[in-house]
Amino acid sequence: MSKLLFYPCDARKHISGKVFYRFRDFSERIFMSNDLKNAYQDISDTLKMLVTGKIICGENIPTPSRRLEHEFVVEVPMNKLIVARSNPITENSPTAGNSQI
């Protein structure tokens, strides 16, 4: 069975059409998507990157906060992230494209 974590996200559309968003459980950084059409995928990808980065660096993954009224939740399937970490690409591996002959 897959373990899912749900993190709150605050996203707002700017008059320029860009979407600005942040995950308060991870940082005060604000991320940007070029348009609403791609924002949902960008938000999901950013959260996966943030969680994966914590795992790779050996840091604790923050416990998800409760969603505030203006936020929505984004899910992260933990089993896929953990599998990705258990198979790292080394600098000279064929997968990295740097194999030596």
MODELLER restraints for C-alpha pairs under 7 A, 6 or more apart:
rsr = mdl.restraints
at = mdl.atoms
rsr.add(forms.Gaussian(group=physical.xy_distance, feature=features.Distance(at['CA:2:A'], at['CA:77:A']), mean=6.56, stdev=0.5))
rsr.add(forms.Gaussian(group=physical.xy_distance, feature=features.Distance(at['CA:2:A'], at['CA:79:A']), mean=5.85, stdev=0.5))
rsr.add(forms.Gaussian(group=physical.xy_distance, feature=features.Distance(at['CA:3:A'], at['CA:77:A']), mean=6.00, stdev=0.5))
rsr.add(forms.Gaussian(group=physical.xy_distance, feature=features.Distance(at['CA:3:A'], at['CA:78:A']), mean=5.57, stdev=0.5))
rsr.add(forms.Gaussian(group=physical.xy_distance, feature=features.Distance(at['CA:3:A'], at['CA:79:A']), mean=6.35, stdev=0.5))
rsr.add(forms.Gaussian(group=physical.xy_distance, feature=features.Distance(at['CA:4:A'], at['CA:75:A']), mean=6.27, stdev=0.5))
rsr.add(forms.Gaussian(group=physical.xy_distance, feature=features.Distance(at['CA:4:A'], at['CA:76:A']), mean=5.53, stdev=0.5))
rsr.add(forms.Gaussian(group=physical.xy_distance, feature=features.Distance(at['CA:4:A'], at['CA:77:A']), mean=4.65, stdev=0.5))
rsr.add(forms.Gaussian(group=physical.xy_distance, feature=features.Distance(at['CA:4:A'], at['CA:78:A']), mean=5.84, stdev=0.5))
rsr.add(forms.Gaussian(group=physical.xy_distance, feature=features.Distance(at['CA:5:A'], at['CA:75:A']), mean=5.52, stdev=0.5))
rsr.add(forms.Gaussian(group=physical.xy_distance, feature=features.Distance(at['CA:5:A'], at['CA:76:A']), mean=5.24, stdev=0.5))
rsr.add(forms.Gaussian(group=physical.xy_distance, feature=features.Distance(at['CA:5:A'], at['CA:77:A']), mean=6.70, stdev=0.5))
rsr.add(forms.Gaussian(group=physical.xy_distance, feature=features.Distance(at['CA:6:A'], at['CA:64:A']), mean=6.44, stdev=0.5))
rsr.add(forms.Gaussian(group=physical.xy_distance, feature=features.Distance(at['CA:6:A'], at['CA:73:A']), mean=5.72, stdev=0.5))
rsr.add(forms.Gaussian(group=physical.xy_distance, feature=features.Distance(at['CA:6:A'], at['CA:74:A']), mean=5.35, stdev=0.5))
rsr.add(forms.Gaussian(group=physical.xy_distance, feature=features.Distance(at['CA:6:A'], at['CA:75:A']), mean=4.36, stdev=0.5))
rsr.add(forms.Gaussian(group=physical.xy_distance, feature=features.Distance(at['CA:6:A'], at['CA:76:A']), mean=6.37, stdev=0.5))
rsr.add(forms.Gaussian(group=physical.xy_distance, feature=features.Distance(at['CA:7:A'], at['CA:64:A']), mean=5.17, stdev=0.5))
rsr.add(forms.Gaussian(group=physical.xy_distance, feature=features.Distance(at['CA:7:A'], at['CA:65:A']), mean=6.80, stdev=0.5))
rsr.add(forms.Gaussian(group=physical.xy_distance, feature=features.Distance(at['CA:7:A'], at['CA:73:A']), mean=5.28, stdev=0.5))
rsr.add(forms.Gaussian(group=physical.xy_distance, feature=features.Distance(at['CA:7:A'], at['CA:74:A']), mean=5.34, stdev=0.5))
rsr.add(forms.Gaussian(group=physical.xy_distance, feature=features.Distance(at['CA:7:A'], at['CA:75:A']), mean=6.43, stdev=0.5))
rsr.add(forms.Gaussian(group=physical.xy_distance, feature=features.Distance(at['CA:8:A'], at['CA:23:A']), mean=6.33, stdev=0.5))
rsr.add(forms.Gaussian(group=physical.xy_distance, feature=features.Distance(at['CA:8:A'], at['CA:65:A']), mean=6.84, stdev=0.5))
rsr.add(forms.Gaussian(group=physical.xy_distance, feature=features.Distance(at['CA:8:A'], at['CA:67:A']), mean=5.23, stdev=0.5))
rsr.add(forms.Gaussian(group=physical.xy_distance, feature=features.Distance(at['CA:8:A'], at['CA:71:A']), mean=5.89, stdev=0.5))
rsr.add(forms.Gaussian(group=physical.xy_distance, feature=features.Distance(at['CA:8:A'], at['CA:72:A']), mean=5.51, stdev=0.5))
rsr.add(forms.Gaussian(group=physical.xy_distance, feature=features.Distance(at['CA:8:A'], at['CA:73:A']), mean=4.36, stdev=0.5))
rsr.add(forms.Gaussian(group=physical.xy_distance, feature=features.Distance(at['CA:8:A'], at['CA:74:A']), mean=6.31, stdev=0.5))
rsr.add(forms.Gaussian(group=physical.xy_distance, feature=features.Distance(at['CA:9:A'], at['CA:21:A']), mean=6.81, stdev=0.5))
rsr.add(forms.Gaussian(group=physical.xy_distance, feature=features.Distance(at['CA:9:A'], at['CA:22:A']), mean=5.80, stdev=0.5))
rsr.add(forms.Gaussian(group=physical.xy_distance, feature=features.Distance(at['CA:9:A'], at['CA:23:A']), mean=4.93, stdev=0.5))
rsr.add(forms.Gaussian(group=physical.xy_distance, feature=features.Distance(at['CA:9:A'], at['CA:71:A']), mean=5.34, stdev=0.5))
rsr.add(forms.Gaussian(group=physical.xy_distance, feature=features.Distance(at['CA:9:A'], at['CA:72:A']), mean=5.49, stdev=0.5))
rsr.add(forms.Gaussian(group=physical.xy_distance, feature=features.Distance(at['CA:9:A'], at['CA:73:A']), mean=5.89, stdev=0.5))
rsr.add(forms.Gaussian(group=physical.xy_distance, feature=features.Distance(at['CA:9:A'], at['CA:74:A']), mean=6.84, stdev=0.5))
rsr.add(forms.Gaussian(group=physical.xy_distance, feature=features.Distance(at['CA:10:A'], at['CA:21:A']), mean=5.41, stdev=0.5))
rsr.add(forms.Gaussian(group=physical.xy_distance, feature=features.Distance(at['CA:10:A'], at['CA:22:A']), mean=5.54, stdev=0.5))
rsr.add(forms.Gaussian(group=physical.xy_distance, feature=features.Distance(at['CA:10:A'], at['CA:23:A']), mean=6.66, stdev=0.5))
rsr.add(forms.Gaussian(group=physical.xy_distance, feature=features.Distance(at['CA:10:A'], at['CA:70:A']), mean=6.86, stdev=0.5))
rsr.add(forms.Gaussian(group=physical.xy_distance, feature=features.Distance(at['CA:10:A'], at['CA:71:A']), mean=4.80, stdev=0.5))
rsr.add(forms.Gaussian(group=physical.xy_distance, feature=features.Distance(at['CA:10:A'], at['CA:72:A']), mean=6.81, stdev=0.5))
rsr.add(forms.Gaussian(group=physical.xy_distance, feature=features.Distance(at['CA:11:A'], at['CA:19:A']), mean=6.64, stdev=0.5))
rsr.add(forms.Gaussian(group=physical.xy_distance, feature=features.Distance(at['CA:11:A'], at['CA:20:A']), mean=5.61, stdev=0.5))
rsr.add(forms.Gaussian(group=physical.xy_distance, feature=features.Distance(at['CA:11:A'], at['CA:21:A']), mean=4.08, stdev=0.5))
rsr.add(forms.Gaussian(group=physical.xy_distance, feature=features.Distance(at['CA:11:A'], at['CA:22:A']), mean=6.68, stdev=0.5))
rsr.add(forms.Gaussian(group=physical.xy_distance, feature=features.Distance(at['CA:12:A'], at['CA:19:A']), mean=5.59, stdev=0.5))
rsr.add(forms.Gaussian(group=physical.xy_distance, feature=features.Distance(at['CA:12:A'], at['CA:20:A']), mean=5.39, stdev=0.5))
rsr.add(forms.Gaussian(group=physical.xy_distance, feature=features.Distance(at['CA:12:A'], at['CA:21:A']), mean=6.33, stdev=0.5))
rsr.add(forms.Gaussian(group=physical.xy_distance, feature=features.Distance(at['CA:13:A'], at['CA:19:A']), mean=4.37, stdev=0.5))
rsr.add(forms.Gaussian(group=physical.xy_distance, feature=features.Distance(at['CA:13:A'], at['CA:20:A']), mean=6.34, stdev=0.5))
rsr.add(forms.Gaussian(group=physical.xy_distance, feature=features.Distance(at['CA:17:A'], at['CA:35:A']), mean=5.56, stdev=0.5))
rsr.add(forms.Gaussian(group=physical.xy_distance, feature=features.Distance(at['CA:18:A'], at['CA:32:A']), mean=6.83, stdev=0.5))
rsr.add(forms.Gaussian(group=physical.xy_distance, feature=features.Distance(at['CA:18:A'], at['CA:33:A']), mean=5.78, stdev=0.5))
rsr.add(forms.Gaussian(group=physical.xy_distance, feature=features.Distance(at['CA:18:A'], at['CA:34:A']), mean=4.67, stdev=0.5))
rsr.add(forms.Gaussian(group=physical.xy_distance, feature=features.Distance(at['CA:18:A'], at['CA:35:A']), mean=4.76, stdev=0.5))
rsr.add(forms.Gaussian(group=physical.xy_distance, feature=features.Distance(at['CA:18:A'], at['CA:36:A']), mean=6.88, stdev=0.5))
rsr.add(forms.Gaussian(group=physical.xy_distance, feature=features.Distance(at['CA:19:A'], at['CA:32:A']), mean=5.61, stdev=0.5))
rsr.add(forms.Gaussian(group=physical.xy_distance, feature=features.Distance(at['CA:19:A'], at['CA:33:A']), mean=5.07, stdev=0.5))
rsr.add(forms.Gaussian(group=physical.xy_distance, feature=features.Distance(at['CA:19:A'], at['CA:34:A']), mean=6.44, stdev=0.5))
rsr.add(forms.Gaussian(group=physical.xy_distance, feature=features.Distance(at['CA:19:A'], at['CA:35:A']), mean=6.00, stdev=0.5))
rsr.add(forms.Gaussian(group=physical.xy_distance, feature=features.Distance(at['CA:19:A'], at['CA:36:A']), mean=6.26, stdev=0.5))
rsr.add(forms.Gaussian(group=physical.xy_distance, feature=features.Distance(at['CA:19:A'], at['CA:39:A']), mean=6.55, stdev=0.5))
rsr.add(forms.Gaussian(group=physical.xy_distance, feature=features.Distance(at['CA:20:A'], at['CA:30:A']), mean=6.56, stdev=0.5))
rsr.add(forms.Gaussian(group=physical.xy_distance, feature=features.Distance(at['CA:20:A'], at['CA:31:A']), mean=5.66, stdev=0.5))
rsr.add(forms.Gaussian(group=physical.xy_distance, feature=features.Distance(at['CA:20:A'], at['CA:32:A']), mean=4.50, stdev=0.5))
rsr.add(forms.Gaussian(group=physical.xy_distance, feature=features.Distance(at['CA:20:A'], at['CA:33:A']), mean=6.45, stdev=0.5))
rsr.add(forms.Gaussian(group=physical.xy_distance, feature=features.Distance(at['CA:21:A'], at['CA:30:A']), mean=5.67, stdev=0.5))
rsr.add(forms.Gaussian(group=physical.xy_distance, feature=features.Distance(at['CA:21:A'], at['CA:31:A']), mean=5.26, stdev=0.5))
rsr.add(forms.Gaussian(group=physical.xy_distance, feature=features.Distance(at['CA:21:A'], at['CA:32:A']), mean=6.25, stdev=0.5))
rsr.add(forms.Gaussian(group=physical.xy_distance, feature=features.Distance(at['CA:22:A'], at['CA:29:A']), mean=6.40, stdev=0.5))
rsr.add(forms.Gaussian(group=physical.xy_distance, feature=features.Distance(at['CA:22:A'], at['CA:30:A']), mean=4.93, stdev=0.5))
rsr.add(forms.Gaussian(group=physical.xy_distance, feature=features.Distance(at['CA:22:A'], at['CA:31:A']), mean=6.01, stdev=0.5))
rsr.add(forms.Gaussian(group=physical.xy_distance, feature=features.Distance(at['CA:25:A'], at['CA:62:A']), mean=6.39, stdev=0.5))
rsr.add(forms.Gaussian(group=physical.xy_distance, feature=features.Distance(at['CA:25:A'], at['CA:64:A']), mean=6.54, stdev=0.5))
rsr.add(forms.Gaussian(group=physical.xy_distance, feature=features.Distance(at['CA:25:A'], at['CA:65:A']), mean=6.66, stdev=0.5))
rsr.add(forms.Gaussian(group=physical.xy_distance, feature=features.Distance(at['CA:33:A'], at['CA:39:A']), mean=5.28, stdev=0.5))
rsr.add(forms.Gaussian(group=physical.xy_distance, feature=features.Distance(at['CA:33:A'], at['CA:42:A']), mean=6.45, stdev=0.5))
rsr.add(forms.Gaussian(group=physical.xy_distance, feature=features.Distance(at['CA:44:A'], at['CA:74:A']), mean=6.60, stdev=0.5))
rsr.add(forms.Gaussian(group=physical.xy_distance, feature=features.Distance(at['CA:48:A'], at['CA:76:A']), mean=6.40, stdev=0.5))
rsr.add(forms.Gaussian(group=physical.xy_distance, feature=features.Distance(at['CA:51:A'], at['CA:61:A']), mean=6.65, stdev=0.5))
rsr.add(forms.Gaussian(group=physical.xy_distance, feature=features.Distance(at['CA:52:A'], at['CA:81:A']), mean=6.26, stdev=0.5))
rsr.add(forms.Gaussian(group=physical.xy_distance, feature=features.Distance(at['CA:54:A'], at['CA:60:A']), mean=6.55, stdev=0.5))
rsr.add(forms.Gaussian(group=physical.xy_distance, feature=features.Distance(at['CA:54:A'], at['CA:61:A']), mean=6.20, stdev=0.5))
rsr.add(forms.Gaussian(group=physical.xy_distance, feature=features.Distance(at['CA:56:A'], at['CA:85:A']), mean=6.70, stdev=0.5))
rsr.add(forms.Gaussian(group=physical.xy_distance, feature=features.Distance(at['CA:67:A'], at['CA:73:A']), mean=6.92, stdev=0.5))
rsr.add(forms.Gaussian(group=physical.xy_distance, feature=features.Distance(at['CA:89:A'], at['CA:95:A']), mean=6.61, stdev=0.5))
rsr.add(forms.Gaussian(group=physical.xy_distance, feature=features.Distance(at['CA:89:A'], at['CA:96:A']), mean=6.20, stdev=0.5))
rsr.add(forms.Gaussian(group=physical.xy_distance, feature=features.Distance(at['CA:90:A'], at['CA:96:A']), mean=6.83, stdev=0.5))
rsr.add(forms.Gaussian(group=physical.xy_distance, feature=features.Distance(at['CA:91:A'], at['CA:98:A']), mean=6.67, stdev=0.5))
rsr.add(forms.Gaussian(group=physical.xy_distance, feature=features.Distance(at['CA:92:A'], at['CA:98:A']), mean=4.92, stdev=0.5))
rsr.add(forms.Gaussian(group=physical.xy_distance, feature=features.Distance(at['CA:92:A'], at['CA:99:A']), mean=5.06, stdev=0.5))
rsr.add(forms.Gaussian(group=physical.xy_distance, feature=features.Distance(at['CA:93:A'], at['CA:99:A']), mean=5.46, stdev=0.5))
